[in-house]
């Protein structure tokens, strides 16, 4: 009976979604195609293989090292425990409403034309994060963006909130495939507002910036649209990891160009069960020799999601997709396939893992005394509920990680720690669907409680190429702290988490957190393309680009993070 009801409801919903929407006149302009929708079918996705994982544990010369498995201090690395065929996390569709901004008649230029754009108060579908996008990614929005939102549970309207407009300093390096895809759009920073069902927005141009040369140019970029992001439901907590199960992914029923468009829940390419099994068979069989993976049932700490064991009924239809299995297997041998969390390691376990992952690349001195901090606990993409069908398939890598750039997301500080996964899902969807990037831009994210999250897919121990510091994405990683730290101070837990993360990840590549390094600029407003720039190994975003990011207060804590990270490495 329950299954019949579910089927009937599903058919009814699908039929309803197929009906054309009748939006207000102010929303009659079609939404630009999202990144996933704009990609032509059959387009090849570039995937760069990572440096081969080569173990040096078999080298007899290392047998007297305390981390070597042959050392009498401990036995050989245990195998990861076999995982039963258990239900996987359910789909987390989410959605994006894209509303065109219209002239506001009350504000007019001397010639009579309206200068401000926006939307009057209106009812909308539920959303929790918002931002403004426009057509030309090279254009900047010089002006002020303010929004008011209505809380869905109380119906109360907020006061006016400012949206950070200077966001062009984030993104892929100029001339890279991601930057030149033709799908990238200009955008403000996202703003987290919590569960809301009403919105009002006004965009006022900075008329004082006008000169005689720009007097005839548009005051604001063309194609301004308000993006309202629903990050989707939170996943059940502590669902045990397990191998993927084949499934047939469904596609959304709504066309991409409908007015006041709502992204369909599953807008990815449909995959047959046979394709999913073929794509993941080799990955599902991969298991690391290192035994420090997550134990069965481990996951992120309980937050806003369901309690352990809830929401699993019917999960057989929501088993791992090929995309989810690929993202998860990129973290082998750190955790088993499907893990929601990569557990912390002690120093000895981390040194053993270093030898296993990068032993052949270490010098004799590095093998004898590796400088690396203990691996911190990291919530995986599966743990925070990433819909892997949103991003482009495949992974891109750089050569190594020589530096870490610290950012703030400028999305506000009103979120609770239990809402951090929802904030990250919202930023992920905003980066991909609204801004046209291939994946979330940051390599890692850190919340106000000090919890660390995996960012761009490709493996937390690998040099994944991000889109975080325009001009310096190669040979670096980007760490984004959730929040705005222009005047607000980051918590001690946040700064400590940045130190723990950099001590481990930079240690994998032999970098000293208190040291300096050289990076070649890919082009930006501080350094021309091709210039070798000397930077702190742990730098703020503003060190590579003229920007306020990561905010004055967070930037002032980077010295403490460097010293703490070096201490964690044993320096």
Secondary structure, DSSP 8 states (H G I E B T S, - for coil): -HHHHHHHHHHHHHHHHHS-----GGG-SB----HHHHS-TT--------------TT-GGGTTSTTSTTSTTS--------------------EEEEEE-EE-TTSB-TTS-B--EEEEEEEEEEEEEEEEEES-TT----EEEEEEEEETTT--B---EEE----TTSSS-TTSTTTTSS---EE---EEEEEEEEEEEEEEE-GGG--STTTTS-SS-SS-EEEEEE------TT--------------SS-TT-BT-B--TT-S----HHHHHHHHHHHHH---S---S--TT--S---SS--TTTT-TTGGGG---HHHHHHHHTTTTTS-TT-SEE----HHHHHHHHHHHHGGGS-HHHHHS--------EE-HHHHT--TTSS-SS--B-S---EEEEEE--S-S---GGGHHHHHHHHHHIIIIIT--SS-S-SEEE-TT--EEE-SSS-TTS-B--SSSTT--TTEEEEEESS--SSS---HHHHHHHHHHHHHHHHHTT--TTSEEEEE--S-SSS-TT-EEEEESEEEGGGTSSS-TT-HHHHTTHHHHHHHHHHHTT-
